[in-house]
């Protein structure tokens, strides 16, 4: 992973549906500073996903979780104490 990659930990999410439009709505709560508490999480825009997009996202997330689980626990790169 690149050192200049900015990460914002996810602190929660809200998923809703709009059945009449066949949409899945996704809003993420995220932490933007190291001092921010989860209850102070910022909200993302509300993303509207079509059913095919939602299914594809589910598939990508499942494959990513499986890849991380297969890799097991390892120490981060760098000097060891």
C-alpha positions in Angstrom: 0.0 0.0 0.0 1.3 3.4 -0.8 2.4 5.7 2.0 0.6 8.7 0.5 -2.7 6.9 0.4 -5.2 8.6 2.7 -7.5 6.3 4.5 -10.8 7.2 6.2 -12.0 4.3 8.4 -15.7 3.4 8.0 -17.6 4.0 11.3 -21.0 2.7 10.1 -23.4 2.7 7.2 -27.0 3.1 6.4 -28.6 1.0 3.6 -32.1 1.8 2.3 -34.1 0.7 -0.7 -36.3 2.5 -3.1 -38.4 -0.4 -4.4 -40.3 1.7 -6.9 -37.1 2.7 -8.7 -35.3 -0.6 -7.9 -32.4 1.2 -6.2 -30.3 0.4 -3.2 -29.1 3.6 -1.3 -25.8 3.5 0.6 -24.5 6.1 3.0 -21.2 5.6 4.8 -20.1 7.1 8.1 -16.4 7.7 8.2 -13.6 9.1 10.4 -11.6 11.9 8.8 -9.1 12.7 11.6 -7.3 10.6 14.2 -9.0 12.4 17.0 -12.6 12.0 15.8 -14.8 9.6 17.7 -17.1 7.1 15.9 -20.2 9.0 17.1 -18.8 12.1 15.4 -18.4 10.3 12.1 -18.9 12.4 8.9 -21.5 11.2 6.4 -20.8 10.4 2.8 -23.1 11.4 0.0 -26.0 9.0 -0.4 -25.0 6.7 -3.2 -27.7 5.2 -5.4 -26.9 1.7 -6.8 -28.9 -0.1 -9.4 -29.6 -3.8 -8.6 -26.8 -5.0 -10.9 -24.3 -2.6 -9.3 -25.4 -3.6 -5.8 -24.9 -7.3 -6.7 -21.5 -6.6 -8.2 -20.5 -4.7 -5.1 -21.5 -7.6 -2.9 -19.5 -9.9 -5.1 -16.4 -7.7 -5.0 -16.6 -7.3 -1.2 -17.0 -11.0 -0.7 -14.0 -11.8 -2.9 -11.9 -9.2 -1.1 -12.8 -10.5 2.3 -11.9 -14.1 1.2 -8.5 -12.9 -0.2 -7.7 -11.2 3.1 -8.8 -14.2 5.1 -6.7 -16.5 2.9 -3.6 -14.3 3.4 -3.9 -14.7 7.2 -2.3 -12.4 9.7 1.1 -11.0 9.0 3.3 -8.3 10.4 3.4 -5.0 8.7 6.6 -4.2 6.7 9.4 -2.5 8.4 11.9 -3.1 11.2 11.1 -5.6 13.8 11.8 -4.9 17.5 
